[in-house]
Amino acid sequence: MAEYDRLLERFVQQNRIILGSNLVGIYLHGSAAMGCWNPRTSDLDLLVVVNDPP
């Protein structure tokens, strides 16, 4: 999954800018978190948790 590290880092940075202190966390979910991610067939599931609706 190292080939997606830059993409994920940019996603996190942009959400920090957009959501500011409302951002609680961004969590990797699904197959990537469970260790069965396949770069040919899997997507990346991310949960963005906020304090209040944006």
Backbone torsions as a table, in degrees:
resi	resn	phi	psi	omega
1	MET	NA	-1.5	-177.8
2	ALA	-57.7	-28.8	-179.4
3	GLU	-66.7	-14.6	179.7
4	TYR	-104.3	1.2	-177.8
5	ASP	-57.6	-44.4	-179.0
6	ARG	-65.6	-40.0	177.9
7	LEU	-62.7	-46.1	-179.9
8	LEU	-64.9	-41.3	178.5
9	GLU	-62.2	-42.0	178.3
10	ARG	-65.2	-40.6	177.5
11	PHE	-58.4	-45.8	179.8
12	VAL	-64.0	-46.4	-179.7
13	GLN	-59.3	-44.7	-178.8
14	GLN	-65.7	-38.5	178.2
15	ASN	-68.3	-34.6	175.4
16	ARG	-62.7	-41.5	179.6
17	ILE	-66.7	-47.8	-175.5
18	ILE	-69.4	-45.4	-172.5
19	LEU	-94.0	-21.2	177.8
20	GLY	56.0	-133.8	-176.3
21	SER	-72.3	-9.2	176.3
22	ASN	-72.2	-21.4	-178.8
23	LEU	-73.3	125.2	175.4
24	VAL	-92.2	-47.0	179.9
25	GLY	-179.0	163.8	175.8
26	ILE	-125.1	124.9	-171.7
27	TYR	-123.4	132.7	174.0
28	LEU	-74.3	134.0	-173.8
29	HIS	-136.0	170.3	174.4
30	GLY	77.6	-149.7	-172.4
31	SER	-61.1	-35.5	180.0
32	ALA	-65.4	-38.5	179.1
33	ALA	-75.3	-26.7	-177.2
34	MET	-88.7	-6.8	177.3
35	GLY	85.3	14.9	179.6
36	CYS	-121.7	26.4	-179.9
37	TRP	-69.3	136.2	178.7
38	ASN	-122.0	117.8	-175.9
39	PRO	-62.8	-18.2	-179.8
40	ARG	-86.9	-25.5	-173.6
41	THR	-129.2	-13.4	-174.8
42	SER	-95.6	153.0	169.9
43	ASP	-102.6	176.5	177.1
44	LEU	-108.5	121.9	179.7
45	ASP	-102.1	124.4	179.4
46	LEU	-126.4	134.4	175.2
47	LEU	-104.0	123.8	177.3
48	VAL	-105.3	116.9	-177.2
49	VAL	-107.5	130.1	180.0
50	VAL	-125.7	159.0	176.6
51	ASN	-69.8	-48.6	-176.7
52	ASP	-129.3	153.6	178.1
53	PRO	-55.4	137.3	-179.2
54	PRO	-67.2	NA	NA
